[in-house]
Amino acid sequence: MHSFHWRAFIAPALLCAGIAAAGPLFAQPIPPVPVADSVAFGLIIGFRATEERPLAPEAPQSVRRGGFAPAQQAWDQKSRHGRERVARLAREAGLQLHSAGDAGNAQLLRFERPLRGQALQDAVRRARLHPDVAWVEPNVLLKRLQTAPNDPGYAFQWHLQTSDTGRVSAINMPPAWALTTGSAAVTVAVLDTGTLPHPDLAGRTWPGYDFVSEVEFAGDGDGRDADPTDPGDWVTPTGNSVPVQQLVNAGFCDVAPSSWHGTFIAGQLAAASNNHLGIAGINWANKVLPVRVSGQCGAFLSDVLDGMRWAAGLPVAGVPPNPNPARVINLSFGGDVPCTTNALYQSAIDDVTARGALVVVAGGNLSRQLLRPADCQRVLSVGAVRQDGLKTDYSSYGPQLGLMAPGGSVRERMGLYSTSNSGLTTAVPAEDAYGYLQGTSFSAPLAAGVATLMLSLNPDLSPSQLVDRMRAGVRPWSSIAKVPMYAFCSNTPVSQSVCNCTTDTCGPGLLDAERAMQLALGPAVVIAPLATARPGTTLALDGRQSVAVPDATITGFVWQQLEGPSVQIASANTALASVALAADAATYVFQLAVTDSLGRTGTDRVQVVAAVPVASGGGGASGWLWGLALWAWVLATARAVRRRAAA
């Protein structure tokens, strides 16, 4: 596994004079190199053969003669020579070189940072112009033929599916997975009750740490140690430790069975995916760092603050260093006072953020305005919506919310589904169990998981850039259908119930994983749903909701037709174009390409099916209604064919 440094790439303007002197080799113009709409991490180079060192030693013959060692030596010699030629090519052609390697029978030139679009075209062309090069191909990630996982429990994870299935608040993971399914290099920490051994989490966790310092609340008989296993956090009406019983008697600690809260969240983030088992995690490649901070009755603030520091790789007295620092920290615990009460919580968040870790926090389940840590600065706070996009009756609210994500709703009989355990007190050992829960505790991991995927595409993103780009890529409330029977949310008691979200109460909109992936690298292309139409009429093509990354602006739009009878697109170089459909029934596909001020391009497509009217006779009292219905033009249904890519 090789790491890539995504530093600024400034290619020399010209090839060096030694190459330019090759003369006759450049007599014929080099045709444009076909480059797919994807990211390339390097170039695969096919060099011309040299007389002194043949590029294809007869290794297979050596193996057939029974000697593997000579074949390996010949291959190693070829590989060393190939790497030398790659280094020389990079110097002479003005290409940035991170490292060199093999690619089958060819050589691999790894870029300092991934390239796409015109920058990739230029790099390929420079390599092809070199007299030693026979052919060049970009080293791209080959996408899977499917983007929906085959885990049987995925059918119950409605919140991960596409929002055009009627589940308004679903976060659109399938098209996001088409861009990346994650990277093992991005660790996510779960500050919670600890985790359990679970078949769907096998191999998906790092060794963590138990920060619960008060033995009477720990549930495992000791204080801080290197075992973050969840012993259970059940509380009974009587028979608890003295401090726990005092809190129960005073009404400050709820009687409840074990929650397995941390195991549920770990499954949301990183359950083994596409393996025909259980559920799908958001990131298919990374690992969870379990940091146990909560025992019976909840978590002590001191343990949370120490656990947060350790998770990010900062020192904590009396605790060994963390060898696997997290880039994203999920904290699904609420607070008791505003963050402005004192600087304690905010200073810890500032330290962690400065270390490069994004803190994602649950908005809270108190049906009131936010409290710490959700109202602290430099965090991404996440509130909860129902399947229909309405704020849940339990979610806290306020202008500090970063965004909203599904949290499940008992009213809708639609919770979130993840790894769990059936034990009411202690865990059933190694149980393959799953369950449904609701709460902002489980909205936050959806955003945390999306953040890990963004870092898989662009590991140089800072915590503030992650927040800004996820917020820029939300589906805004203006695009979400309102439910008339419910009031609009406001910062008043009305928001203590189910309500239609506004930016003042729910942040900018709904988490959208696909747009977040696009914005990790370039602009996100958004095509508005098409209005009712019929063959022969004019149809609006509207890309005005497309957004650029926060540090860029959109500089260009290009609409083009990909399929269907040839039609003329009016204003094809603007966000709002129009097209006159043919008079006959037909299927069309149109594509919008959006370019930003940093030279990056994103694309999206939309399919339009236009149908002819159907006539029918009528009979009986309702015949005239049937006649109207069947003579009505069939609307031009539009379904998004999601193939957005950063070019």
Secondary structure in CASP SS format (residue, H / E / C, confidence):
PFRMAT SS
TARGET T0000
AUTHOR 0000-0000-0000
METHOD secondary structure of the structure
MODEL  1
M C 1.00
H C 1.00
S C 1.00
F C 1.00
H C 1.00
W C 1.00
R C 1.00
A C 1.00
F C 1.00
I C 1.00
A C 1.00
P C 1.00
A C 1.00
L C 1.00
L C 1.00
C C 1.00
A H 1.00
G H 1.00
I H 1.00
A H 1.00
A C 1.00
A C 1.00
G H 1.00
P H 1.00
L H 1.00
F H 1.00
A C 1.00
Q C 1.00
P C 1.00
I C 1.00
P C 1.00
P C 1.00
V C 1.00
P C 1.00
V C 1.00
A C 1.00
D C 1.00
S C 1.00
V C 1.00
A E 1.00
F E 1.00
G E 1.00
L E 1.00
I E 1.00
I E 1.00
G E 1.00
F E 1.00
R C 1.00
A C 1.00
T C 1.00
E C 1.00
E C 1.00
R C 1.00
P C 1.00
L C 1.00
A C 1.00
P C 1.00
E C 1.00
A H 1.00
P H 1.00
Q H 1.00
S H 1.00
V H 1.00
R H 1.00
R C 1.00
G C 1.00
G C 1.00
F H 1.00
A H 1.00
P H 1.00
A H 1.00
Q H 1.00
Q H 1.00
A H 1.00
W H 1.00
D H 1.00
Q H 1.00
K H 1.00
S H 1.00
R H 1.00
H H 1.00
G H 1.00
R H 1.00
E H 1.00
R H 1.00
V H 1.00
A H 1.00
R H 1.00
L H 1.00
A H 1.00
R H 1.00
E H 1.00
A H 1.00
G C 1.00
L C 1.00
Q C 1.00
L C 1.00
H C 1.00
S E 1.00
A E 1.00
G E 1.00
D E 1.00
A E 1.00
G C 1.00
N C 1.00
A E 1.00
Q E 1.00
L E 1.00
L E 1.00
R E 1.00
F E 1.00
E E 1.00
R E 1.00
P E 1.00
L E 1.00
R C 1.00
G H 1.00
Q H 1.00
A H 1.00
L H 1.00
Q H 1.00
D H 1.00
A H 1.00
V H 1.00
R H 1.00
R H 1.00
A H 1.00
R H 1.00
L C 1.00
H C 1.00
P C 1.00
D C 1.00
V E 1.00
A E 1.00
W E 1.00
V E 1.00
E E 1.00
P E 1.00
N E 1.00
V E 1.00
L C 1.00
L C 1.00
K C 1.00
R C 1.00
L C 1.00
Q C 1.00
T C 1.00
A C 1.00
P C 1.00
N C 1.00
D C 1.00
P H 1.00
G H 1.00
Y H 1.00
A H 1.00
F H 1.00
Q C 1.00
W H 1.00
H H 1.00
L H 1.00
Q C 1.00
T C 1.00
S H 1.00
D H 1.00
T H 1.00
G C 1.00
R C 1.00
V C 1.00
S C 1.00
A C 1.00
I C 1.00
N C 1.00
M H 1.00
P H 1.00
P H 1.00
A H 1.00
W H 1.00
A C 1.00
L C 1.00
T C 1.00
T C 1.00
G C 1.00
S C 1.00
A C 1.00
A C 1.00
V C 1.00
T C 1.00
V E 1.00
A E 1.00
V E 1.00
L E 1.00
D E 1.00
T C 1.00
G C 1.00
T E 1.00
L C 1.00
P C 1.00
H C 1.00
P H 1.00
D H 1.00
L H 1.00
A C 1.00
G C 1.00
R C 1.00
T E 1.00
W C 1.00
P C 1.00
G C 1.00
Y E 1.00
D E 1.00
F C 1.00
V C 1.00
S C 1.00
E C 1.00
V H 1.00
E H 1.00
F H 1.00
A H 1.00
G C 1.00
D C 1.00
G C 1.00
D C 1.00
G C 1.00
R C 1.00
D E 1.00
A C 1.00
D C 1.00
P C 1.00
T E 1.00
D C 1.00
P C 1.00
G C 1.00
D C 1.00
W C 1.00
V E 1.00
T C 1.00
P C 1.00
T C 1.00
G C 1.00
N C 1.00
S C 1.00
V H 1.00
P H 1.00
V H 1.00
Q H 1.00
Q H 1.00
L H 1.00
V H 1.00
N H 1.00
A C 1.00
G C 1.00
F C 1.00
C C 1.00
D C 1.00
V C 1.00
A E 1.00
P C 1.00
S C 1.00
S C 1.00
W C 1.00
H H 1.00
G H 1.00
T H 1.00
F H 1.00
I H 1.00
A H 1.00
G H 1.00
Q H 1.00
L H 1.00
A H 1.00
A C 1.00
A C 1.00
S C 1.00
N C 1.00
N C 1.00
H C 1.00
L C 1.00
G C 1.00
I C 1.00
A C 1.00
G C 1.00
I C 1.00
N C 1.00
W C 1.00
A C 1.00
N C 1.00
K C 1.00
V E 1.00
L E 1.00
P E 1.00
V E 1.00
R E 1.00
V C 1.00
S E 1.00
G E 1.00
Q C 1.00
C C 1.00
G E 1.00
A E 1.00
F C 1.00
L H 1.00
S H 1.00
D H 1.00
V H 1.00
L H 1.00
D H 1.00
G H 1.00
M H 1.00
R H 1.00
W H 1.00
A H 1.00
A C 1.00
G C 1.00
L C 1.00
P C 1.00
V C 1.00
A C 1.00
G C 1.00
V C 1.00
P C 1.00
P C 1.00
N C 1.00
P C 1.00
N C 1.00
P C 1.00
A C 1.00
R C 1.00
V E 1.00
I E 1.00
N E 1.00
L E 1.00
S C 1.00
F C 1.00
G C 1.00
G C 1.00
D C 1.00
V C 1.00
P C 1.00
C H 1.00
T H 1.00
T H 1.00
N C 1.00
A C 1.00
L H 1.00
Y H 1.00
Q H 1.00
S H 1.00
A H 1.00
I H 1.00
D H 1.00
D H 1.00
V H 1.00
T H 1.00
A H 1.00
R C 1.00
G C 1.00
A C 1.00
L E 1.00
V E 1.00
V E 1.00
V E 1.00
A E 1.00
G C 1.00
G C 1.00
N C 1.00
L C 1.00
S C 1.00
R C 1.00
Q E 1.00
L C 1.00
L C 1.00
R C 1.00
P C 1.00
A C 1.00
D C 1.00
C C 1.00
Q C 1.00
R C 1.00
V E 1.00
L E 1.00
S E 1.00
V E 1.00
G E 1.00
A E 1.00
V E 1.00
R C 1.00
Q C 1.00
D C 1.00
G C 1.00
L C 1.00
K E 1.00
T C 1.00
D C 1.00
Y C 1.00
S C 1.00
S C 1.00
Y E 1.00
G C 1.00
P C 1.00
Q C 1.00
L C 1.00
G C 1.00
L E 1.00
M E 1.00
A E 1.00
P E 1.00
G C 1.00
G C 1.00
S E 1.00
V C 1.00
R C 1.00
E C 1.00
R C 1.00
M E 1.00
G C 1.00
L E 1.00
Y E 1.00
S E 1.00
T E 1.00
S E 1.00
N C 1.00
S C 1.00
G C 1.00
L C 1.00
T C 1.00
T C 1.00
A C 1.00
V C 1.00
P C 1.00
A C 1.00
E C 1.00
D C 1.00
A E 1.00
Y E 1.00
G E 1.00
Y E 1.00
L E 1.00
Q C 1.00
G C 1.00
T C 1.00
S C 1.00
F C 1.00
S C 1.00
A H 1.00
P H 1.00
L H 1.00
A H 1.00
A H 1.00
G H 1.00
V H 1.00
A H 1.00
T H 1.00
L H 1.00
M H 1.00
L H 1.00
S H 1.00
L H 1.00
N C 1.00
P C 1.00
D C 1.00
L C 1.00
S C 1.00
P H 1.00
S H 1.00
Q H 1.00
L H 1.00
V H 1.00
D H 1.00
R H 1.00
M H 1.00
R H 1.00
A H 1.00
G C 1.00
V C 1.00
R E 1.00
P E 1.00
W H 1.00
S H 1.00
S H 1.00
I C 1.00
A C 1.00
K C 1.00
V C 1.00
P C 1.00
M C 1.00
Y C 1.00
A C 1.00
F E 1.00
C C 1.00
S C 1.00
N C 1.00
T C 1.00
P H 1.00
V H 1.00
S H 1.00
Q H 1.00
S C 1.00
V C 1.00
C E 1.00
N E 1.00
C C 1.00
T C 1.00
T H 1.00
D H 1.00
T H 1.00
C H 1.00
G C 1.00
P C 1.00
G E 1.00
L E 1.00
L C 1.00
D C 1.00
A H 1.00
E H 1.00
R H 1.00
A H 1.00
M H 1.00
Q H 1.00
L H 1.00
A H 1.00
L H 1.00
G C 1.00
P C 1.00
A E 1.00
V C 1.00
V C 1.00
I C 1.00
A C 1.00
P C 1.00
L C 1.00
A C 1.00
T C 1.00
A C 1.00
R C 1.00
P C 1.00
G C 1.00
T C 1.00
T E 1.00
L E 1.00
A E 1.00
L E 1.00
D E 1.00
G C 1.00
R C 1.00
Q C 1.00
S C 1.00
V E 1.00
A C 1.00
V C 1.00
P C 1.00
D C 1.00
A C 1.00
T C 1.00
I E 1.00
T E 1.00
G E 1.00
F E 1.00
V E 1.00
W E 1.00
Q E 1.00
Q E 1.00
L E 1.00
E E 1.00
G C 1.00
P C 1.00
S C 1.00
V C 1.00
Q C 1.00
I E 1.00
A E 1.00
S C 1.00
A C 1.00
N C 1.00
T C 1.00
A C 1.00
L E 1.00
A E 1.00
S E 1.00
V E 1.00
A E 1.00
L C 1.00
A C 1.00
A C 1.00
D C 1.00
A C 1.00
A E 1.00
T E 1.00
Y E 1.00
V E 1.00
F E 1.00
Q E 1.00
L E 1.00
A E 1.00
V E 1.00
T E 1.00
D E 1.00
S C 1.00
L C 1.00
G C 1.00
R C 1.00
T E 1.00
G E 1.00
T E 1.00
D E 1.00
R E 1.00
V E 1.00
Q E 1.00
V E 1.00
V E 1.00
A E 1.00
A C 1.00
V C 1.00
P C 1.00
V C 1.00
A C 1.00
S C 1.00
G C 1.00
G C 1.00
G C 1.00
G C 1.00
A C 1.00
S C 1.00
G H 1.00
W H 1.00
L H 1.00
W H 1.00
G H 1.00
L H 1.00
A H 1.00
L H 1.00
W H 1.00
A C 1.00
W C 1.00
V C 1.00
L C 1.00
A C 1.00
T E 1.00
A E 1.00
R E 1.00
A E 1.00
V E 1.00
R C 1.00
R C 1.00
R C 1.00
A C 1.00
A E 1.00
A C 1.00
END
